Amino acid sequence: MSETKEFYRYEAVQYAEMDYDGEYVSPSFPNPKIELRTYNLHKETPKGYWIGYGLYAPNMLRGNSRWVSKTSLKRYAYPTKEEAMENYIKRTERRVKILKAQLLSAELALGKAKAMDVKRI
């Protein structure tokens, strides 16, 4: 029996919490969890891999599988957990940088809008 090759990707998730009425609501305090997603190798090609959930991929081209390059610097998933964590950190640092720039731009635009002398209806 051949050993199944796995690929890894870390993602931050935040689950809803249950309120007093038994309804699921957004958490009152952010509490993301870092989860490891594991993908199985469905098919290896000369240039990359088809990966996905489950052991077999009869419908690879119907959205059940994802192609990952062997040589690309940025990949969706990685063959080791260490590479996957390094990629998660880089992705998240980049995301924080983008969001900070967007927040600054929004705050400046809001300040300019409040400073405008336009009568409100």
JORA-V936964 format. One record per run of one state. SS is the DSSP state (alpha for helix, beta for strand, coil for the rest). FROM is the first residue (numbers start at 1). TO is the last residue. Records with the same first field share a line. If there is no record, write none. Layout:
# JORA-V936964
SS->FROM-TO / FROM-TO
This chain:
# JORA-V936964
coil->1-5 / 14-16 / 19-23 / 26-32 / 45-47 / 53-59 / 63-64 / 70-77 / 79-80 / 116-121
beta->6-13 / 17-18 / 24-25 / 33-44 / 48-52 / 65-69 / 78-78
alpha->60-62 / 81-115
